[in-house]
Amino acid sequence: MFRGNHPTRVDEKGRLKLPAEFKRRVDELYGPQFYITSTDGKRAQVYPLKEWEKIEASLATMSPFDPTRKKFLDVTNYYGQMAEMDAQGRLLIPQKLRDTAKVMGDVNVMGFQTMLEVVKEEMLDAQVKNADGVVELTNTDLMAFAEKTKVAG
């Protein structure tokens, strides 16, 4: 499980060095193969190949003519490429995604359970901070979360 936020850098060649905590997890569970993509062009999503293949298996259960399936594949293929982690623990972020999401220089690598998201530091601040400059879950957010995560029983 990937969790937390680890600020790091994407170098001038477009390589992301995986933060040590995430690299340990990758080494333990996944190996060096990844699929790097995005669903919105604002964040790079870094999937260990084993996790991406689970998504592909779900897609395979859908009709090839399903417009939702087609749109998902159009977007994730547009931004996506396979990547292999090098001996220094670096991954090459696809050029199109580097350009669109501006993931160069200082970035945040955040754990999203089975994948990582890479977002430009300034972009993340603009997306998550409220008018007071605070990052928070409101009571409404917490209530919606509680409702969606209720366990039937």
C-alpha positions in Angstrom: 0.0 0.0 0.0 1.4 3.4 -1.0 0.6 6.3 1.3 1.8 9.7 2.2 3.3 12.6 0.3 7.0 12.7 -0.5 8.3 15.9 -2.2 11.1 15.2 -4.7 12.3 16.3 -8.1 12.0 15.3 -11.8 15.4 16.0 -13.4 16.1 17.8 -16.6 15.9 14.5 -18.5 12.4 13.8 -17.2 13.4 11.1 -14.7 11.6 10.8 -11.4 13.6 9.3 -8.6 11.2 7.2 -6.5 11.2 8.3 -2.9 12.9 5.6 -0.7 9.7 4.6 1.1 7.9 4.0 -2.2 10.9 2.3 -3.8 11.1 -0.2 -0.9 7.5 -1.1 -1.4 8.0 -1.5 -5.2 11.1 -3.7 -4.6 9.2 -5.9 -2.1 6.0 -6.4 -4.1 6.2 -5.3 -7.7 9.5 -5.2 -9.6 10.8 -2.6 -12.1 7.9 -2.5 -14.7 5.4 0.4 -14.6 2.7 1.9 -16.7 2.7 5.7 -16.4 -0.4 7.6 -17.5 -3.0 10.2 -16.5 -6.7 10.5 -16.5 -6.7 14.3 -16.6 -3.3 15.6 -17.9 -2.8 17.4 -14.6 -1.1 14.5 -12.6 1.1 11.6 -13.7 -0.2 8.3 -12.4 2.5 5.7 -11.8 1.1 2.2 -11.7 3.3 -0.9 -10.9 2.5 -3.1 -14.0 0.8 -5.7 -11.8 -1.7 -3.1 -10.6 -2.3 -1.7 -14.2 -2.9 -5.2 -15.4 -5.8 -5.5 -12.9 -7.4 -2.4 -14.5 -6.9 -3.9 -17.9 -8.6 -7.1 -16.7 -11.6 -5.1 -15.6 -11.7 -3.4 -19.0 -11.6 -6.7 -20.7 -15.0 -7.6 -19.1 -16.6 -4.6 -20.8 -17.9 -4.6 -24.4 -15.2 -3.2 -26.8 -18.0 -0.9 -28.1 -18.7 0.6 -24.6 -18.1 4.4 -25.0 -16.9 4.7 -21.4 -14.2 2.0 -22.0 -13.2 3.7 -25.2 -12.9 7.1 -23.6 -10.8 5.7 -20.7 -8.5 3.9 -23.1 -8.2 7.0 -25.4 -7.1 9.2 -22.5 -4.9 6.7 -20.7 -3.2 5.6 -23.9 -2.7 9.2 -25.1 -0.7 10.0 -22.0 0.6 6.6 -21.2 3.8 4.6 -21.7 5.5 1.7 -20.2 8.5 2.5 -18.1 11.2 0.4 -16.4 12.9 1.6 -13.2 16.7 1.9 -13.6 19.3 0.8 -11.1 19.1 4.2 -9.4 15.4 3.9 -8.8 14.4 6.4 -11.5 11.5 6.3 -13.9 11.2 8.3 -17.1 7.9 10.3 -17.2 6.5 10.3 -20.7 7.2 13.5 -22.6 3.6 14.3 -23.4 2.7 14.0 -19.7 5.7 16.1 -18.6 4.6 18.8 -21.0 0.9 18.8 -20.1 1.1 18.3 -16.4 4.4 20.3 -16.1 5.9 17.6 -13.9 9.5 18.9 -14.0 11.6 20.2 -11.1 9.9 20.1 -7.7 7.1 17.7 -7.5 5.1 15.8 -4.9 4.8 12.0 -5.1 1.7 10.9 -3.3 0.6 7.4 -2.4 -2.8 6.4 -3.6 -2.9 2.8 -2.2 -2.0 0.8 -5.4 -0.5 3.6 -7.4 1.5 6.9 -7.1 0.5 10.3 -8.3 3.1 12.9 -9.3 2.0 16.5 -9.4 3.9 19.8 -9.7 4.2 21.3 -6.3 2.5 24.7 -7.3 -0.3 22.9 -9.0 -1.0 20.7 -6.0 -1.1 23.8 -3.7 -3.6 25.5 -6.1 -5.8 22.4 -6.2 -6.0 21.5 -2.6 -5.7 24.7 -0.5 -8.8 26.6 0.4 -9.1 30.4 0.3 -7.3 30.6 3.7 -4.3 28.6 2.4 -5.3 25.5 4.4 -5.5 22.0 3.2 -8.5 20.4 4.9 -11.5 18.1 4.7 -14.6 19.9 5.5 -17.4 18.4 7.6 -19.3 17.9 4.3 -16.3 16.1 2.8 -16.0 13.9 5.9 -19.8 13.1 5.9 -19.7 12.1 2.2 -16.6 9.9 2.9 -18.3 8.2 5.8 -21.5 7.6 3.7 -19.5 6.1 0.8 -17.3 3.9 3.1 -20.1 2.4 5.2 -19.8 -1.4 5.5 -23.0 -3.2 4.9 -23.9 -5.4 7.8 
